[in-house]
């Protein structure tokens, strides 16, 4: 039994039971994500464990994206900190990094020996396509929460299309596109919510 009690327990959904629960959950989560983990994170934390509602997940994910570092690591720190303070943040972070670090080091050793085989290059290209599909499917699944946005749906879709065009078709740097469109979207939302 873990002596540290949760800092904040929301009444409307389950919470992690202990630091060990956080560590194990984020370790399992980290080992499931190859390439793109957004789909896995949303499935585990929102649908299976129900530690977050869909709206909380979208809000936390948005904050995690603008913070420096990997999005899912930022999210793990936020969730661990929310429920157990600093010890929770460190337990979730350790869960996210410990096992994947060992796996990546082992894969690097194996890849060094087999990198020249054409089958390995083909397998890596196939995995990137699967990761892109998972991210797209998760985006479509989370799109239903756009109806809760203070901005009109047509404007939200327009911002998404603009982001795609600027990054995928025009090859503008993602940092500048997200900064520009993000500031625009925040300004429009602020104006809409301003009393």
C-alpha positions as CSV (number, residue, x, y, z in Angstrom):
1,X,0.0,0.0,0.0
2,X,1.4,3.4,-1.0
3,X,1.5,5.9,2.0
4,X,1.1,8.9,-0.3
5,X,-2.5,9.9,-0.8
6,X,-3.8,11.6,-3.9
7,X,-3.6,15.4,-3.8
8,X,-6.8,16.1,-5.7
9,X,-9.6,13.5,-6.3
10,X,-12.2,14.5,-8.8
11,X,-15.5,13.0,-7.9
12,X,-16.8,12.5,-11.5
13,X,-14.3,9.9,-12.6
14,X,-11.7,7.4,-11.3
15,X,-8.2,8.4,-10.3
16,X,-4.9,6.6,-10.0
17,X,-4.8,4.5,-6.8
18,X,-1.1,5.0,-5.9
19,X,2.3,6.1,-7.2
20,X,2.8,2.5,-8.3
21,X,-0.4,2.6,-10.3
22,X,0.8,5.7,-12.0
23,X,4.3,4.2,-12.7
24,X,2.9,0.9,-14.1
25,X,0.2,2.6,-16.1
26,X,2.6,5.0,-17.8
27,X,5.1,2.2,-18.4
28,X,2.5,0.1,-20.2
29,X,1.4,3.2,-22.1
30,X,4.9,4.0,-23.1
31,X,5.6,0.5,-24.4
32,X,2.4,0.6,-26.6
33,X,3.4,3.7,-28.4
34,X,5.6,3.4,-31.5
35,X,5.8,6.4,-33.8
36,X,2.7,8.2,-32.6
37,X,1.3,7.7,-29.2
38,X,-1.7,10.1,-29.3
39,X,-4.1,7.4,-30.1
40,X,-2.8,5.1,-27.4
41,X,-2.7,7.8,-24.8
42,X,-6.3,8.9,-25.5
43,X,-7.5,5.3,-25.5
44,X,-5.8,4.4,-22.2
45,X,-6.4,7.5,-20.2
46,X,-9.8,8.5,-21.4
47,X,-11.6,5.4,-22.5
48,X,-10.1,2.6,-20.5
49,X,-8.8,4.1,-17.2
50,X,-11.2,7.1,-17.3
51,X,-8.7,9.2,-15.4
52,X,-9.6,12.1,-17.7
53,X,-12.7,13.1,-19.6
54,X,-12.4,13.8,-23.3
55,X,-12.5,17.5,-22.7
56,X,-9.9,17.4,-19.9
57,X,-7.7,15.3,-22.2
58,X,-7.9,17.8,-25.1
59,X,-7.2,20.7,-22.7
60,X,-4.2,18.9,-21.1
61,X,-2.9,17.8,-24.5
62,X,-3.1,21.3,-25.8
63,X,-1.0,22.5,-22.9
64,X,1.4,19.6,-23.3
65,X,2.0,20.5,-26.9
66,X,3.1,24.1,-26.2
67,X,5.5,23.1,-23.4
68,X,9.0,22.2,-24.4
69,X,9.7,18.5,-24.7
70,X,7.8,15.5,-25.9
71,X,4.0,15.9,-25.6
72,X,3.3,12.6,-23.9
73,X,6.0,13.2,-21.3
74,X,4.6,16.6,-20.5
75,X,1.2,15.0,-20.2
76,X,2.5,12.4,-17.8
77,X,4.0,15.0,-15.6
78,X,0.8,17.0,-15.6
79,X,-1.4,14.0,-14.7
80,X,1.0,12.7,-12.1
81,X,1.3,16.1,-10.5
82,X,-2.5,16.6,-10.5
83,X,-3.1,13.5,-8.5
84,X,0.0,13.1,-6.3
85,X,2.0,16.4,-6.6
86,X,5.7,16.2,-7.2
87,X,6.1,12.5,-6.3
88,X,3.3,11.7,-8.7
89,X,4.9,13.7,-11.5
90,X,8.2,11.9,-10.9
91,X,6.5,8.5,-10.8
92,X,4.7,9.1,-14.1
93,X,7.8,10.5,-15.7
94,X,9.8,7.4,-14.6
95,X,7.1,5.2,-16.0
96,X,7.2,7.0,-19.3
97,X,11.0,6.8,-19.7
98,X,12.4,3.7,-17.9
99,X,11.3,0.8,-20.1
100,X,11.4,2.6,-23.4
101,X,14.9,3.7,-22.7
102,X,16.0,0.1,-22.4
103,X,14.0,-0.9,-25.5
104,X,15.5,1.9,-27.6
105,X,19.1,1.0,-26.5
106,X,18.5,-2.7,-27.4
107,X,16.9,-1.7,-30.7
108,X,19.8,0.5,-31.6
109,X,22.2,-2.4,-31.0
110,X,20.1,-4.7,-33.2
111,X,19.6,-2.0,-35.9
112,X,23.3,-1.4,-36.2
113,X,23.7,-5.0,-37.4
114,X,20.7,-5.2,-39.7
115,X,20.3,-1.6,-41.1
116,X,21.5,-2.5,-44.6
117,X,18.8,-5.1,-45.2
118,X,16.0,-3.8,-47.6
119,X,13.4,-5.5,-45.5
120,X,14.3,-3.4,-42.4
121,X,13.9,-0.2,-44.4
122,X,10.5,-1.4,-45.8
123,X,9.3,-2.3,-42.3
124,X,10.2,1.2,-41.0
125,X,8.3,2.8,-43.8
126,X,5.3,0.6,-43.1
127,X,5.4,1.6,-39.4
128,X,5.4,5.3,-40.3
129,X,2.3,4.8,-42.3
130,X,0.6,3.0,-39.5
131,X,1.5,5.8,-37.0
132,X,0.1,8.4,-39.4
133,X,-3.1,6.5,-39.6
134,X,-3.4,6.2,-35.8
135,X,-2.9,9.9,-35.4
136,X,-5.5,10.7,-38.1
137,X,-8.0,8.3,-36.5
138,X,-7.5,9.9,-33.1
139,X,-8.0,13.4,-34.5
140,X,-11.2,12.3,-36.1
141,X,-12.4,10.7,-32.9
142,X,-11.6,13.9,-30.9
143,X,-13.2,16.2,-33.5
144,X,-16.6,15.7,-31.8
145,X,-15.4,17.9,-28.9
146,X,-15.1,20.9,-31.3
147,X,-18.8,21.5,-30.7
148,X,-17.8,22.7,-27.2
149,X,-15.4,25.3,-28.6
150,X,-16.5,28.9,-28.2
151,X,-15.4,29.4,-31.9
152,X,-17.8,28.4,-34.7
153,X,-17.2,25.0,-36.2
154,X,-16.4,26.4,-39.6
155,X,-13.6,28.5,-38.2
156,X,-12.1,25.6,-36.2
157,X,-12.1,23.5,-39.4
158,X,-10.7,26.4,-41.4
159,X,-7.8,26.7,-38.9
160,X,-7.1,22.9,-39.2
161,X,-7.1,23.1,-42.9
162,X,-4.8,26.1,-42.9
163,X,-2.4,24.3,-40.6
164,X,-2.4,21.3,-42.9
165,X,-1.8,23.4,-46.0
166,X,1.0,25.4,-44.4
167,X,2.9,22.4,-43.0
168,X,2.1,19.5,-45.4
169,X,1.9,21.3,-48.7
170,X,3.9,24.5,-48.4
171,X,6.5,23.0,-46.0
172,X,6.5,26.0,-43.6
173,X,8.2,25.3,-40.3
174,X,5.7,23.8,-37.8
175,X,6.9,26.1,-35.0
176,X,5.9,29.2,-36.9
177,X,2.6,27.8,-38.2
178,X,1.5,26.7,-34.7
179,X,2.6,30.0,-33.2
180,X,0.8,32.1,-35.8
181,X,-2.4,30.0,-35.9
182,X,-2.3,29.5,-32.2
183,X,-2.1,33.2,-31.4
184,X,-4.8,33.9,-33.9
185,X,-7.1,31.2,-32.4
186,X,-6.4,32.3,-28.9
187,X,-7.1,35.9,-29.8
188,X,-10.4,35.0,-31.5
189,X,-11.4,32.9,-28.6
190,X,-10.5,35.6,-26.1
191,X,-12.6,38.1,-28.1
192,X,-15.5,35.7,-28.2
193,X,-15.4,35.0,-24.4
194,X,-14.7,38.6,-23.3
195,X,-17.6,40.0,-21.3
